[in-house]
C-alpha cells in the first residue's frame, strides 16, 4: 500500500446528500489536503433496488458547490477506477473465494425459509437469533456438509451465499478519534460477504475497494463503528495492511436528542441538504442551502464546527485556513448539536465579507426580477455597501434598502406617532428650503447645511432628524440619513418630504 494519504468519501446513490454526508466529505477533504493527499469519490451502488435516478449527479454537484471537489472518481478517472461499485462487481467473487480457500469464509446453502424458522424459534425462546460459531454447524453450509456434497450443490447450481468466519479472539483496535477499542470476536455473527445474486455485500466490497484504491485512512460516520471489527478482521484475513480508522460523531437535532433527519428541516424550517432536492417518490421538495441563499464558504465553515474545534477563539475560517488547522485529534467523539441560528450567523459573517460589486450583481438581478428600476450597477453597488452589514441573505436587501429605489408608500404607524408632532409640518417645509438652497448635494454637504440650520434655530436634532428619516425611508431604520438623501438626490428628497407632509399632517 502507498504511504501517501489517500481518503475516500463513499456515499450510496439512494437519495440526496444530507449535510451529515457533506460534513464527512469535508473532513476527508481537509485531512487529505492537509497532508498533500488525494480525496476520492466512490459511488457504492451495489444495492440496485434502492438506486435513485439523479442521486449520483446530485452528490457530485453538491460537492462541487461546497468547494470540496474530488481528485479521483466518476468522470475523473485515476489509476484505481472504475469508481462505481456496480462497474467493479466482476472482481469481488475472486476475493470471496480467496477467503474460503484460507478458511476464513464458507458457503452457506440455507434457504430463506430455514433462516426464518430459526429466527422464529429463537424468538419463541426469547432469544436473539445470531448465525455464528455457536450454531453454524447446525445449518446447511460447507462447514457441516461433506466436500462431495458441497461440490454437488455447486455443480447443480444451488443458490448460496458466502459467509465470513471470524477468528475467535480478543481484537484490539484503534480509532483516531475514540482511541483504543477492544472486542471479543465471539460476539460477532458470520456476516454474508457475497450474495446469491452475484453481488458483494457492503462489507466485502468496502474492504476490497479500500484496499485496491490504496486508502490510507477511513474517515466515516459513527454509524459504521459497529462494523469496524468485521472490517479489521477482513483485512487481517486477506493479509492486507489495515488503514487507520476515524469515526466522526453524529450531527444531532437542534434539541440535542437524536440524529438530525430530513424531516427535522421540513418541520422546523431550515435546510438539511446542500442543494434543493425533489423527492419523486414522496412528491415533495426539500430545501437546500444553495437555493436558500447561503454561501458555500459559510456552509462549510458551519459544518467544520460540527464535531471539530480548533482549540482557539477563531470561528471564521476560509477553506485554506480550515485545511491548515484541521486535525483528527481535535474532532470530538460526542455528538454535535445542529444550531440553525448559528448557521445563519456564519452566513452573515461571510455575507458582509463579500465585495460590494458581488452583492450588487446579485441584488440587481433580484431587482430586475421584481421589475424595479435601479439606474446603474454602480449605484446598486454603493447601496449594498451601505446596508450589507445588517444583511444575512440577498433577499434581506429589499427590506434594508428598498427605499433607495422606490419612495415609501406607507409609514410605520408607531414611528409616525413618535416622530411627527404638531409643528413637524412647518419644520419639514423649512428643511425643504434648506435642501433646495444647498449647493453641495453630497452627504457631507447636506449634513452641514441641515445641521447648521438646526443649530441656528436652537432646536433639538431629534425634532428634525426623526421626521426626515421617516419621510425618506417610511420607518426609522436605515443608514445615515444624509447618505440616503445624497444617494436618491435633492429632487427625490424634496418630493418624499412633501409626500410625508401631505399624508402625515
Secondary structure as GFF3:
##gff-version 3
##sequence-region A 1 505
A	DSSP	beta_strand	6	9	.	.	.	ID=ss1
A	DSSP	alpha_helix	19	34	.	.	.	ID=ss2
A	DSSP	beta_strand	38	41	.	.	.	ID=ss3
A	DSSP	three_ten_helix	48	50	.	.	.	ID=ss4
A	DSSP	alpha_helix	55	65	.	.	.	ID=ss5
A	DSSP	three_ten_helix	85	87	.	.	.	ID=ss6
A	DSSP	three_ten_helix	89	91	.	.	.	ID=ss7
A	DSSP	alpha_helix	92	101	.	.	.	ID=ss8
A	DSSP	beta_strand	105	108	.	.	.	ID=ss9
A	DSSP	alpha_helix	112	124	.	.	.	ID=ss10
A	DSSP	three_ten_helix	136	138	.	.	.	ID=ss11
A	DSSP	alpha_helix	147	155	.	.	.	ID=ss12
A	DSSP	beta_strand	161	164	.	.	.	ID=ss13
A	DSSP	beta_strand	170	175	.	.	.	ID=ss14
A	DSSP	beta_strand	179	184	.	.	.	ID=ss15
A	DSSP	three_ten_helix	185	187	.	.	.	ID=ss16
A	DSSP	beta_strand	192	194	.	.	.	ID=ss17
A	DSSP	alpha_helix	202	212	.	.	.	ID=ss18
A	DSSP	beta_strand	217	221	.	.	.	ID=ss19
A	DSSP	three_ten_helix	222	227	.	.	.	ID=ss20
A	DSSP	alpha_helix	228	238	.	.	.	ID=ss21
A	DSSP	beta_strand	244	248	.	.	.	ID=ss22
A	DSSP	beta_strand	251	252	.	.	.	ID=ss23
A	DSSP	alpha_helix	262	268	.	.	.	ID=ss24
A	DSSP	beta_strand	277	279	.	.	.	ID=ss25
A	DSSP	beta_strand	284	286	.	.	.	ID=ss26
A	DSSP	alpha_helix	296	304	.	.	.	ID=ss27
A	DSSP	alpha_helix	319	325	.	.	.	ID=ss28
A	DSSP	three_ten_helix	328	330	.	.	.	ID=ss29
A	DSSP	beta_strand	336	337	.	.	.	ID=ss30
A	DSSP	alpha_helix	340	352	.	.	.	ID=ss31
A	DSSP	alpha_helix	356	369	.	.	.	ID=ss32
A	DSSP	alpha_helix	377	387	.	.	.	ID=ss33
A	DSSP	three_ten_helix	388	390	.	.	.	ID=ss34
A	DSSP	alpha_helix	396	401	.	.	.	ID=ss35
A	DSSP	three_ten_helix	402	404	.	.	.	ID=ss36
A	DSSP	alpha_helix	413	419	.	.	.	ID=ss37
A	DSSP	alpha_helix	424	437	.	.	.	ID=ss38
A	DSSP	alpha_helix	443	456	.	.	.	ID=ss39
A	DSSP	alpha_helix	462	473	.	.	.	ID=ss40
A	DSSP	alpha_helix	481	488	.	.	.	ID=ss41
A	DSSP	alpha_helix	490	504	.	.	.	ID=ss42
###
